[in-house]
Amino acid sequence: MPRHGAPHLPLERARRRLAAGLLGAGALAATLLTALVTPVGPPAPDRGPDAASSDVAQLSRD
């Protein structure tokens, strides 16, 4: 007598393994992209391209 939570067919088990594998591969790819890709944006208009940036936002006094 099969349990209620157990997959009934080998095909169902294969689908679940494929889904778990794809989820793991996607998570790994997202982690690698986050670690390797540096976002590029234009420099702030009031700073030189090589100037150090601040982590604190400041109001512009134009």
Distance bins in CASP14 RR format, pairs under 12 A and 6 or more apart:
PFRMAT RR
TARGET T0000
AUTHOR 0000-0000-0000
RMODE 2
METHOD distances of the structure
MODEL  1
1 8 0 0 0 0 0 1 0 0 0 0 0
2 8 1 0 0 1 0 0 0 0 0 0 0
2 9 0 0 0 0 0 1 0 0 0 0 0
2 12 0 0 0 0 0 1 0 0 0 0 0
5 12 0 0 0 0 0 1 0 0 0 0 0
5 13 0 0 0 0 0 1 0 0 0 0 0
5 16 0 0 0 0 0 1 0 0 0 0 0
6 12 0 0 0 0 1 0 0 0 0 0 0
6 13 0 0 0 0 1 0 0 0 0 0 0
6 16 0 0 0 0 0 1 0 0 0 0 0
7 13 1 0 1 0 0 0 0 0 0 0 0
7 14 0 0 0 0 1 0 0 0 0 0 0
7 15 0 0 0 0 1 0 0 0 0 0 0
7 16 1 0 0 1 0 0 0 0 0 0 0
7 17 0 0 0 0 0 1 0 0 0 0 0
7 19 0 0 0 0 0 1 0 0 0 0 0
8 15 0 0 0 0 0 1 0 0 0 0 0
8 16 0 0 0 0 0 1 0 0 0 0 0
9 15 0 0 0 0 1 0 0 0 0 0 0
9 16 0 0 0 0 0 1 0 0 0 0 0
10 16 0 0 0 0 0 1 0 0 0 0 0
10 17 0 0 0 0 0 1 0 0 0 0 0
11 17 0 0 0 0 0 1 0 0 0 0 0
11 18 0 0 0 0 0 1 0 0 0 0 0
12 18 0 0 0 0 0 1 0 0 0 0 0
12 19 0 0 0 0 0 1 0 0 0 0 0
13 19 0 0 0 0 0 1 0 0 0 0 0
13 20 0 0 0 0 0 1 0 0 0 0 0
14 20 0 0 0 0 0 1 0 0 0 0 0
14 21 0 0 0 0 0 1 0 0 0 0 0
15 21 0 0 0 0 0 1 0 0 0 0 0
15 22 0 0 0 0 0 1 0 0 0 0 0
16 22 0 0 0 0 0 1 0 0 0 0 0
16 23 0 0 0 0 0 1 0 0 0 0 0
17 23 0 0 0 0 0 1 0 0 0 0 0
17 24 0 0 0 0 0 1 0 0 0 0 0
18 24 0 0 0 0 0 1 0 0 0 0 0
18 25 0 0 0 0 0 1 0 0 0 0 0
19 25 0 0 0 0 0 1 0 0 0 0 0
19 26 0 0 0 0 0 1 0 0 0 0 0
20 26 0 0 0 0 0 1 0 0 0 0 0
20 27 0 0 0 0 0 1 0 0 0 0 0
21 27 0 0 0 0 1 0 0 0 0 0 0
21 28 0 0 0 0 1 0 0 0 0 0 0
21 29 0 0 0 0 0 1 0 0 0 0 0
22 28 0 0 0 0 0 1 0 0 0 0 0
22 29 0 0 0 0 0 1 0 0 0 0 0
23 29 0 0 0 0 0 1 0 0 0 0 0
23 30 0 0 0 0 0 1 0 0 0 0 0
24 30 0 0 0 0 1 0 0 0 0 0 0
24 31 0 0 0 0 1 0 0 0 0 0 0
24 32 0 0 0 0 0 1 0 0 0 0 0
25 31 0 0 0 0 0 1 0 0 0 0 0
25 32 0 0 0 0 0 1 0 0 0 0 0
26 32 0 0 0 0 1 0 0 0 0 0 0
26 33 0 0 0 0 1 0 0 0 0 0 0
26 34 0 0 0 0 0 1 0 0 0 0 0
27 33 0 0 0 0 0 1 0 0 0 0 0
27 34 0 0 0 0 0 1 0 0 0 0 0
28 34 0 0 0 0 0 1 0 0 0 0 0
28 35 0 0 0 0 0 1 0 0 0 0 0
29 35 0 0 0 0 0 1 0 0 0 0 0
29 36 0 0 0 0 0 1 0 0 0 0 0
29 37 0 0 0 0 0 1 0 0 0 0 0
30 36 0 0 0 0 0 1 0 0 0 0 0
30 37 0 0 0 0 0 1 0 0 0 0 0
31 37 0 0 0 0 0 1 0 0 0 0 0
33 39 0 0 0 0 0 1 0 0 0 0 0
40 49 0 0 0 0 0 1 0 0 0 0 0
41 49 0 0 0 0 0 1 0 0 0 0 0
41 53 0 0 0 0 0 1 0 0 0 0 0
42 48 0 0 0 0 0 1 0 0 0 0 0
42 49 0 0 0 0 1 0 0 0 0 0 0
43 49 1 0 1 0 0 0 0 0 0 0 0
43 50 0 0 0 0 1 0 0 0 0 0 0
43 51 1 0 0 1 0 0 0 0 0 0 0
43 52 0 0 0 0 0 1 0 0 0 0 0
43 53 0 0 0 0 1 0 0 0 0 0 0
44 51 0 0 0 0 1 0 0 0 0 0 0
44 52 0 0 0 0 0 1 0 0 0 0 0
44 53 1 0 0 1 0 0 0 0 0 0 0
44 54 0 0 0 0 1 0 0 0 0 0 0
44 57 0 0 0 0 0 1 0 0 0 0 0
44 58 0 0 0 0 0 1 0 0 0 0 0
44 60 0 0 0 0 0 1 0 0 0 0 0
45 51 0 0 0 0 0 1 0 0 0 0 0
45 60 0 0 0 0 1 0 0 0 0 0 0
45 62 0 0 0 0 0 1 0 0 0 0 0
46 53 0 0 0 0 0 1 0 0 0 0 0
46 54 0 0 0 0 0 1 0 0 0 0 0
46 58 0 0 0 0 1 0 0 0 0 0 0
46 60 0 0 0 0 1 0 0 0 0 0 0
46 61 0 0 0 0 0 1 0 0 0 0 0
46 62 0 0 0 0 1 0 0 0 0 0 0
47 53 1 0 0 1 0 0 0 0 0 0 0
47 54 0 0 0 0 1 0 0 0 0 0 0
47 58 0 0 0 0 0 1 0 0 0 0 0
END
